[in-house]
Amino acid sequence: MDKAIGWFDWLIVAVYLGIVVLVAAWFARRQKSTEEYFVGGRTIPGWAAGLSLFGSAISTTTFLAYPGDGFGGNWINLLPGIMLPIAIVLVAFVILPFYRNIVKMTAYEYLEKRFGYGARGYAAFIYLLFNFFRMAFILFLASKAIHAMTDWDIQAIIIVAGIATIIYTVIGGVEAVIWTDVLQSIVLLGGGVLCAGILLFTPEDGPGRVFEIAIDANKFKLADLSLDLTRPTILVMVLFGLSSYLDAYVGHQHCVQRYLTVPTTRKAQKGLWLGTIICLLTWTLFIFIGTLLYCYYNIYPDQLPADIADQQDKVFPYFVMTRLPMGVVGLILAAMIAAAMSSLDTTINTTSMVSVYDFYVYFRPQTSDYQRLVLAKVATCVWGIAGTALALSMIGVKEALDFSYHVFNVLGGGLLGIFLLAFFARRAHARGIYVGLVCGILMSTWGVLNKLGELGLPLPEFYENIKYPWHNYTLMAVSNLISFTVGYIASLILPDTSGRDPAGLTVWDMRKGRSIGIRV
């Protein structure tokens, strides 16, 4: 980069990190029980929980991938995000109130009620593994981006960011996570709006010229209207978006936790909609920034080196470091750190929550709440340290870790289908859903073999003739459709030997007022 970061920029970053730690220290006084530590005593304002959901959905890749897409291509990759409000209709009006009636702490409690501890333990275990790798990837990618901008040692960045996040997450619990997410969301949005304004109004002839260049280059194209399933066409992107967001908002603990932190269902629904709207606006903002970058460097081509232009993910960091004034650079850098930390803190906190409630408390139900609280803080610290260590290892062995990440994605294949069976199919039972889950995993394995082959897995020659025929973006939708369909049919064919009564445990029972809920 042509310009070093100034002292004032570093001051902004230091002040931001200091505020984050102070917020955690403030809430540390109130963490006297596991309910306060993990669900904030169920007193979090709905709007704050919604902003926290937004914060956890945004990562540093938002600062890189979306502007890169807008610069090097068009808006097609925004289409899956547009599916989020459609998925949230089901979640807000059916899934969220159902969870608030049925479970006390985690989503996986519900699977135990419906199908036994085997289903709960498997889903919780996959969540732990998935988030272990997710927290490491978040930290590694964020540190790599910051290293590219600042030339700081990447190991030092990983360690400092990891320790800072661990400290405020351990001492402040979910309240610190949520309220720092609120702060981080404001910083992130503020940085993005400021950059968009500079890019829109700085060029000669103003916004009119910018939009003229973008329209001529077809930069606002949102969808490929072909129905070809082998390319990222409109059908592929819609399926990808709907299945991805339903999977997250139905079966991922970090979303369910937010539903449970709010005092009433109505407030939780409002918060969910707020987070959804801000997510969509932010994704649009950052892909728009990429489009503006294309226009800016079209007007001033001599300001962009060819080696940067060839790597679209590096164009936005290059612009920040070379064209923005002192102070603004610090704000953008703080926003990038905020994006990473708001995803990281949520992952660490909910991983600890699942460890305590879905495993430890299940096998040691006689323990006191104080013992559980101590264990929760220890688990938060351990998971955070482990994730930081894994992020450090990615510097040298990222391909091997990529391989593991895809393996765990395979193991999680079909879980959304099992959740949907639990919610909507009274006749679904344990033996049936296990058959469906195995089929979903096999489908995911088939679909991801090509990617694993690229990462070093030896594949037989005949695989080329039988490989998954569609785009990988369709895989989540297909694997969950398989697990749901096969699970339902198997439940009709196989006898139910569990003796479990589904009465009160489906959404149809809730609508009839028969739910066995914990609270309303």
BELZIWO-V273519 format. One line per field, one symbol per residue. psi: psi as a letter, one per 20 degrees, with the letter a starting at -180 (. if undefined). burial: b if it has 16 or more other ideal C-beta (glycine too) atoms within 10 Angstrom, else e. A space follows every 50 residues. Layout:
BEGIN
psi=???
burial=???
END
This chain:
BEGIN
psi=qipqprhhghgggggghggghhgghgihhjmirhhhhhjkjljpqhhghg hggggiipahhhiggghgghgicbjhihghhiighghhggggiggghggh hgqggqhihghghgirhgggggghghgggghghghggggghghgghghhi jqphghggggggggggghhghibhgggghhhgghgggggggggggggghh igqqjahghghgggghjkijphqojqjpjirmaggghggggghghgggig jphhghghhiiqhqgghggghghghgghgghgggghhhggghggggihhm hiioqhhghinhiigghggghhiqrqghghggghhggggghhhghggggh ggghgghifghgimiiqrhghhgghghghggggggghgghhhhihhlhgh hgghghghhghipihghgghgggiohiprghghhgggghgggghgghihg ghhhjippqqhihhijqpirqhiigggghhgghggghgghhhgqqojhjp ojpjjrhhhghjjjqkqhr.
burial=eeeebeeebeebbeebbeebbebbeebeebbebbbbbbbbbeebbbebbb bbbbbbbbbbbbbbbbbbbbbbbbbbbbbbbbbbeebbebbbebbbbbbb bbbebbbbbbbbbbbbeebbbbbbbbbbbbbbbbbbbbbbbbbbbbbbbb eeebeebbbbbbebbbbbbbbbbbbbbbbbbbbbbebbbebbeebbebbb eebeeeeeebbebbeeeebeeebbeeeebeebbbbbbbbbbbbbbbbbbb bbbbbbbbbbbbeebebbbbbbbbbbebbbebbbbbbbbbbbbbbbbbee eeebeeebbeebbbbbbbbbbebbeeebbbbbbbbbbbbbbbbbbbbbbb bbbbbbbbbbbbeeeeeeeeebbebbbebbbbbbeebbebbbebeeebee bbbebbbbbbbbbbbbbbbbbbbebeebbbbbbbbbbbbbbbbbbbbbbe bbeebeeeeeeeeeeeebebbebbbbbbbbbbbbebbbebbeeeeeeeee ebebbbbebbeeeebeeeee
END
